[in-house]
């Protein structure tokens, strides 16, 4: 909501994916910054864009509404300030085709600044429920695709604004969903001051407490610290085994400060493809 300065990048990054039949559902929360008018303009250029704007109870409510409108077997989740990298959707589709038992496909993401310039690669690793419960949400939502049949009508808890993704992954894991990691950057996550995740954690302590209650996570500060240390250790070990740190250093060397809005021109597209291929695990 009210992210007009970023929404075009998200829409165009979907429109330029080389994957047939892709549908882009945008659920806007009655923005008043010109987002609706921009979306109407973009829809005339990109017929796969299906957008609606109406008041909602927050991001989780909007995500549930968008998922209810989806008709495909799989869905991806982009926030308005994020965008897909070249070939991201097709790469995920290849994994889906090769592994029919998978329920969740997730890859790496890159952090970019408000202008789309590279900050750092955030490599994930093979799914670990221990890491998810104790370290936190190591699965980037912008680089994740979920089998629609695994989602309930309220897959995203409307009570949550900061940790709705962590809550969803914990719920899916508890239900026995099979997670599959693709060691390749799929999307870009913007860092800017207006993000909910840039606010102090203390503002969302009640939400963290709710998450802990729902999933049986530690409630006291000492227990949380102990579990966090365990989770960080396991997380780091997984990244070492999957060569995540090496790929991160390689990406920093190749891409520092480069604009990753790959659809802008042919040169940007070629450069982004080279960088993404350089960051993928061999």
Secondary structure, DSSP 4 states (H G I P E B T S, - for coil): ---HHHHHHHHHHHHT-S-TT--EEEEE---SSSHHHHHHHHHHH-TTEEEEE---SSHHHHHHHHHHH--SSEEE---TT-EEPTTHHHHHHHHHHH-TT-SEEEEEEEEE-TTSBEEEEE---S--HHHHHHT---S-GGGEEEEGGG--TT-S-TT-SSSHHHHHHHHHHHTTPPEEEEEEEEEEEE--TT-GGGS-GGGGHHHHHHHHHHHT---SHHHHHHHHHHHHHHHHHHHHHTTHHHHHHHHHHHHTT-B--TTS-HHHHHHHHHHHHHHS--
